[in-house]
Structure formats: C-alpha cells, structure tokens
Amino acid sequence: MATILLSAAGAAIGSGFGGAVLGLSGAVIGRAVGATLGRVIDQRLLGSGSDPVDVGRLDRLRLTAAGEGTPVSQLWGRMRLPGQVIWATRFEETVRRRGGGGGGKGAPKPKVNEFSYSVSLGIALCEGEILRVGRIWADGNEISPQDLNIRTYTGSETQLPDPKISAVEGAGRAPAYRGTAYVVIEDLQLAPFGNRVPQFNFEVVRSAQAPTIDPSETLNNAIRAVALIPGTGEYALATKPVHYSAGPGKNRTANVHSPSGQTDFSTSFAQLREELPACGAVSLIVSWFGDDLRCGNCDIRPKVEQKLLDGTRMPWRAGGINRSAAAEVPRVGGRSIYGGTPADGSVVEAIKAMRAKGQDVMFYPFILMDQIDGNALPDPWSDAATQPALPWRGRITLSVAPGRDGTPDRTAAAESQVSAFLETRNVRISRSRAVMSSTQARMLGATDALSCTTPRSAHWPVESNPSASDRKCGP
C-alpha cells in the first residue's frame, strides 16, 4: 500500500519542480523515488515474503513387507513371489530449490524446495538356488528390470556378499545370505512411487531340487530339444524391432511387447537358455494356412493379419509374395483368428540367432486350417453342408473320406486329388527351402496330414476280406 501512495505523491511533487533530468521529467523521477521508499516501508511492515515451500518432504520412511520372523518361501517351478526386505540403507534426501526471484509488478516469487529420495534394498525371495528372476512388478504394475539397478543372487552355497551391502556395513560384516535367493536394488528412486518404497513382486523360476536328486536328473537338465511355437505372427521371430507406421509420430510396435525392451523372440530365447541349459536343438515351427479338408481343393499359402500397414524395417514377404498379394487370415468379432505367417526375413534372423548360440535348428513347415463357422465347404467326413471350424490338418482327405459311400478311394480320382495336394505342399516346401538355404538349418519335409496317407489308387490290390482300417480310414 505504501508503494502505491508514495509513488503517487512522488509523481505530484516531481511535476511541481518542472524541467527534466537526462530526458526524464520530474514526475517520472518523483514516482520512482516514491515507489522505492514505499517498497522499503511495505517490506518492513509486511515482510519480504513467505518462507520457502517444502514439496515432497518425508518425516520417516516405511519399508513394506519387512518383518522379523516371517517365514522364507519355498517353491518349485515358476511363481510370483512378494519377497521380504532383509536389508536397507537410510534413505538419501536430495533437494532441488527453485523460485525466489522477482515476480511481476515487483512481487517476489515464492521459494520452493523439492525433495526426492532414494534407497537401496535387499529383498529375499525364497530358500534354495533358483534359475533366474523374470518379470518384476511394483505396486501391481509390471516394470522393466532395465529401469532398476538390480543384481540377482541365485542362492548358491558359494555366493559372495553384495558389494553395496559390503560398502555400507563394512568389510567382513556383510552377510552373503548363502542358501537364500535374493536381489539387491541399488539407489531406487522413490519419486515415481509417491516417495515411498513400493510393494515388489518377482517372477521366480526354480528347478526341482533335493539332496538325493542329482542336478543332471532335474527336468530343466533333462530336456534336450524343444519345439518353438506358436508358429504365427508376422514379425514374431524377428530379432530386431519392427513397427508399423500409421503416419508422422504414429508408430505401433510389431514385435516388442514386454518391459524387457527386447523383441519377443529375443526375450523368449533368453528365457529358454536360462531355464533349459541342456537344450541343444530347436524345431522352429512356421505356419502356412490350408482352407479345405478336401485335399484336391485345399490351397496352402501364407497369409497376413492385415494389408494396410507394412513393417518399416522389414517389409513382409513370404513364399515369394508380398503383403499386397497375400490373403488375410479370417476374422471373428473383428479380430484375426491367428497371427499371420512369419515373414521370411524374420525366420532367417531367428535361425541365425539360435545357431550363433550353438543351437541345432530344424525348420518345421506347418499347416493351420482356417475355416470358420458358416463356411460353405462340404464335409468329407459326414453329410454336413459345412466343415467344422478350425479343424485338425490330420483330417485332410479325399472329396469323400475313404469308407463312406461315394468315396473316390481306389480310383484314379483319388490319386489325382492326393497328387494335387502334394504338389501344392511341395511348392510351399521348395519356396521355404530357397529362403532357408543361407541359414544352414535342416528342414522337416514331412507333414502330419495323416488322412492323406490312407487313400488308395486304382492299382491297389482288391482284398477279399478288407480290414476295418481299409473300410474306414483316417481319424
């Protein structure tokens, strides 16, 4: 208030003197002098401003899931565990100060002290030696291990103390927690969790163990080969990130769907190597699609999930055709019933990545049937006017299955229908072999279209007492 009154009085007094100094009128000089004196009086009477505002400051830090006498978990297999805090540092306080400068119209800006905290934790998981820690949740939300400075101790009887614990507790005073699997999270920033320690959960993987069981006899050491499924997904096998671009700034990932930050294939392959260290061979399943149970009408070809967007780093191409020329996988309720056929480039990347890690790779061409409800395809196994939805490829047979009235079994037509199916299949295999030629991977050329092995040609000898399997073949 004194600033306003004295500035007005100074202007009135200054204008009475008239003249000018350095180009400034007496009124201007008087207003400046009066405002300065008024501001001094206001600060004397009202103070120079409020005390600094503290934001996010804590009086004490609470650690969740920490209790003396809490039993240590035991597990076999894979399980999500909460863990128990077994060690923690004092929380470290960091202050960031801002404000305090002059504001508009001479008013000072308030000073703000922003407090943030970090802490280091040791969290026990379970008793015994584990294989690995997988996913991590904080307050129920999955987070990436790459966002944490985390070290995992598997619980062996020879593990050494953690260097952070040793640095805080002193040399020779830090326990190694041998026989207990635990993790140490160093310098955990608490700001993302409301300046408190969140409730952690961990996906823990442990094999069956007992004093009488030799480690080589456990399941994880007994498995020597696996089949890599599901065999679909346009870029599910790519080792490098691929995304779809819907315009400037509108990208959608095609093969990175976990907080690990790695591609889906790289994440799953790393888990395979950690959980099944004795596995030395992988059957890589790659699916094409069949559309009819009648072998003479069945077309086997690669398909895509959608035709609007293509991968930016790896345009989709499989079996010699690109995305625009490929058919789409059928949809139910607006969603594809399967993922698309893996792109040839992604298959090559996957095979090379596995072979680089010492895996023996078998390329396994696969057939998925994609008929859906309401198709108008006659069923060769019954009198139904439509074929079952998503049938088993093992039921691919003649136009009328052997053993039914009207079957072409034991005729030239049977030989013609089976030959047409095998020709379609061989074209698919030859195209796949051309793509795989640079990978040094073996290829499985057989098929599990079981019912295609039972039809007989016109040259099949006629038996006087046909067996039951001759009268009705197939499943």
Beta strands, then each sheet from edge to edge (+ up, - down):
strand 1: 20-21
strand 2: 24-25
strand 3: 53-55
strand 4: 77-81
strand 5: 84-88
strand 6: 92-99
strand 7: 111-127
strand 8: 132-138
strand 9: 141-143
strand 10: 150-153
strand 11: 180-189
strand 12: 200-206
strand 13: 225-228
strand 14: 243-245
strand 15: 251-253
strand 16: 281-290
strand 17: 300-301
strand 18: 303-304
strand 19: 317-318
strand 20: 321-322
strand 21: 327-328
strand 22: 331-332
strand 23: 335-336
strand 24: 360-369
strand 25: 442-443
sheet 1: 1+ 2-
sheet 2: 3+ 7+ 5-
sheet 3: 3+ 7+ 6-
sheet 4: 3+ 7+ 11- 10+
sheet 5: 4+ 12- 8+ 9-
sheet 6: 13+ 16+ 17-
sheet 7: 13+ 16+ 24+ 25+
sheet 8: 14+ 15-
sheet 9: 18+ 21+
sheet 10: 19+ 20-
sheet 11: 22+ 23-
end
